[in-house]
Amino acid sequence: MDNFDTFERLPFAAASIGQVHSAVLAAHASPTGAPARVAVKVQFPNIVNSIASDLGYVKMLLTAGALLPRGLFLDRTIAVM
């Protein structure tokens, strides 16, 4: 929290993988050298495990249902995502 002059603990927006907080970036941490109002996205703990699990289910469904377009390399596509 040393990089912020202020940080609103109550998020102003939320999504499936995290929350968005309002803050003021401290001058020493700002690329302009001046304090700046910013939005800070904070991911929920262990969200990477949840995303990996979801992608595994998608892979299973697409493979089992023979729904893959010809020439799509699913493992590579998932790795890129």
N, C-alpha and C positions, 0 to 999 in steps of 0.2 A: 504494500500500500504506500510505500515511500515515493512512488512515481505520481501520486495524485494529491492535489490540494484538498479536493473533496471527492467523496464517493458515496452515492446514494445506495444504501443497503437494500432498499425496497426496489425491486425491478420495475421498469415501466413497460416491459414486453417480455413475453415468454414463448418458447417454441418447444418442440419435442426433444431437442437435444441441449437446451440451455436457457439462460435468461439474459436480458439486456438491461444494463444499469447506466444511469447518467453519472458523469464524473467530470472533474476538471483536471486535466493533465498538468502536472507541475512544470514550471518553466525549464528546469534542468532535464526533464524527460521529453520535452516537446521538440520536434524537428525545427520549429521556427525560433526556439529560444524564449517563447512567451507562453504563458498559461493558455490552455485551449479547452473548450468544452468538447467532450467526446462521448461516444456511446461505447460501452465495454461489454462484449459478449462473453459470458462465463458459462462454459460447458459443465453439464452435470458430471459428477464423479463417475468413473467407469463407463461412460457413454460409448467408448470405443468397443467395449465388449458387446453391448447391445446392438450396435451397428453391424458388427461382425456376425452376430447370430442372425440378424434379419437378412443379411446378404446370403448366408448359408441356406436359409429357408427359400429365398427367391431362386437360388441356384438349383436346389432340389426340385422345386416346382417346375421350373423351366426345362430341366433335363428330363424329369419323369413324364412331363406332358408333351414332350417333343415339340415345344413351342419356339425353339431357337431358330432364328433366321440362318440360312445357309451361309457359311463362312464366318460366323461370329464365334470368336474364341472367348467363351464365357469366363474362364479363369483369368485371362489377361484383362478383360473388361472390368471384372470385379476388383482386381488388383489396382487398376488405374483409379477406380472410384474411391 
